[in-house]
Amino acid sequence: MLAGFVGSRSLPASFSPLVSSLVASFLARGFQVASGGAVGADQFALSALVEQGVSASGVVFSAWASASGFPVSVRPTVGCFQASGGQVVWGSASVGAPRQQVVSALLGRNQRLVSVCSCLVAFLYGPSRCSLYTVRQAVRRGIPVYVFFCGGGAVLPADLAPHCFVLQKEVV
């Protein structure tokens, strides 16, 4: 079983302990953990795997064809993750590719992640458009979605709300 961890790239670092705790809880229940390798919630989940010494229980779905595509702040964590036995599923975007190609690769990464997950944990902060896209994909596939509202005016569209488990209205 695979639990996907996604969320806003602008998720404050103060949420890292919550993400880490949830990663540990899912691992204790026999799940593996997946993320997209972005800044924010994805990076917090990836860091938790590395810090807990369980990188081999994780997988990163990359939009990029190489590590140089990851955000600069995420690259060291991805390197440690891989060196510790973590798996990266590479995407198709190359550094410097046209914006439309990069956006397509990012959305494709999220679709690949959802296609293999048993559930999705989403941390919404602010508009979180890409995260909401991923939540929508999970709902369409009938995958349970657990949502944390983390501030910044995050909202769950009315069509998604009945299909998601909202675990906290606001985390402080």
C-alpha positions in Angstrom: 0.0 0.0 0.0 1.2 3.5 -0.9 0.2 6.8 0.8 0.8 9.9 -1.3 1.8 13.1 0.5 1.2 16.3 -1.4 0.7 19.9 -0.6 1.3 23.5 -1.2 4.8 24.6 -2.1 4.3 27.5 0.2 3.5 25.4 3.3 5.4 26.9 6.2 8.2 24.9 7.8 6.3 24.8 11.0 4.2 22.0 9.5 7.2 19.8 9.0 6.7 18.0 12.4 3.1 17.2 11.5 4.0 15.8 8.1 6.8 13.8 9.8 4.5 12.4 12.4 2.0 11.3 9.8 4.7 9.7 7.7 5.7 7.7 10.7 2.1 6.7 11.4 1.5 5.5 7.8 4.8 3.6 7.9 3.8 1.9 11.1 0.6 0.8 9.5 2.4 -0.9 6.6 2.3 1.8 4.0 5.1 3.1 1.8 5.2 6.8 1.3 5.2 8.7 -2.0 5.7 12.4 -2.9 6.4 14.5 -5.9 9.7 16.0 -4.7 8.4 19.6 -4.6 9.2 22.2 -2.0 6.8 22.2 1.0 4.8 19.2 2.0 6.5 16.9 -0.5 9.9 17.9 0.8 8.8 17.5 4.4 7.6 13.9 3.7 10.9 13.1 1.9 12.9 14.6 4.8 10.9 12.5 7.2 11.8 9.3 5.3 15.5 10.3 5.4 15.6 11.4 9.0 13.7 8.2 10.2 16.1 6.0 8.2 13.4 4.5 6.1 14.1 5.9 2.6 13.7 2.4 1.1 10.0 2.7 2.1 9.5 5.8 -0.1 9.2 6.8 -3.7 9.4 10.1 -5.4 7.5 10.7 -8.6 9.6 13.3 -10.5 8.4 15.6 -13.3 12.1 15.9 -14.2 14.3 13.6 -16.3 17.3 14.3 -13.9 18.0 15.5 -10.4 19.0 18.9 -11.7 15.3 19.7 -12.3 14.3 19.5 -8.6 14.2 22.8 -6.8 17.6 23.7 -5.4 16.5 23.4 -1.8 15.1 19.9 -2.4 18.1 18.4 -4.3 20.2 17.6 -1.2 17.3 15.7 0.3 16.7 13.8 -2.9 20.3 12.9 -3.0 20.3 11.6 0.6 17.0 9.8 -0.1 18.4 8.0 -3.2 21.7 7.2 -1.4 19.7 5.6 1.4 17.7 3.3 -0.9 14.8 5.6 -1.9 13.3 5.1 -5.4 12.8 8.0 -7.9 10.5 7.5 -10.8 11.8 9.9 -13.4 9.6 12.1 -15.6 10.1 13.7 -19.0 10.9 17.4 -18.4 14.3 18.7 -18.9 15.8 21.8 -17.3 15.1 24.8 -19.5 12.2 23.2 -21.3 9.3 25.4 -22.3 6.8 26.3 -19.6 4.0 24.3 -21.3 6.1 21.2 -21.3 7.1 21.6 -17.7 3.5 22.1 -16.6 2.5 19.0 -18.5 5.2 17.0 -16.9 4.2 18.3 -13.4 0.6 17.3 -13.9 1.7 14.0 -15.4 3.8 13.4 -12.3 0.8 13.9 -10.1 -1.3 11.6 -12.2 1.3 8.8 -11.9 1.6 9.3 -8.2 -2.2 9.0 -7.7 -2.5 6.0 -10.1 -0.5 3.9 -7.7 -1.6 5.3 -4.3 -4.0 3.6 -1.9 -4.7 7.0 -0.3 -3.7 10.6 -0.5 -2.8 13.1 2.3 -3.0 16.7 1.2 -1.8 19.8 3.1 -3.6 22.8 1.7 -2.1 26.3 2.2 -3.4 29.2 0.2 -4.7 28.5 -3.3 -2.8 25.2 -3.7 -3.9 24.8 -7.3 -1.6 21.9 -8.2 -2.5 20.1 -4.9 -6.2 20.5 -5.6 -5.6 19.1 -9.1 -4.0 16.0 -7.4 -6.9 15.8 -4.9 -9.3 15.9 -7.8 -7.5 13.0 -9.5 -7.6 10.9 -6.4 -11.3 11.6 -5.9 -12.0 10.5 -9.5 -10.1 7.3 -8.9 -12.1 6.7 -5.7 -9.0 6.9 -3.5 -9.5 8.1 0.1 -8.2 11.7 0.5 -7.2 13.1 3.9 -7.1 16.9 3.9 -5.4 19.3 6.3 -6.2 23.0 6.0 -3.0 24.8 7.0 -3.9 28.4 6.6 -3.4 31.1 3.9 -7.1 31.0 3.0 -7.0 27.4 1.7 -10.4 26.1 0.7 -11.7 22.8 -0.7 -14.0 23.3 -3.6 -17.6 22.3 -2.9 -17.5 19.4 -5.5 -14.5 17.8 -3.7 -15.6 18.4 0.0 -18.0 15.5 0.2 -15.3 13.1 -1.0 -12.5 14.1 1.4 -11.9 13.5 5.0 -11.1 16.8 6.6 -8.9 16.0 9.6 -8.3 19.6 10.8 -10.0 22.8 9.7 -6.9 24.8 10.6 -3.5 23.8 12.0 -1.7 26.4 14.1 
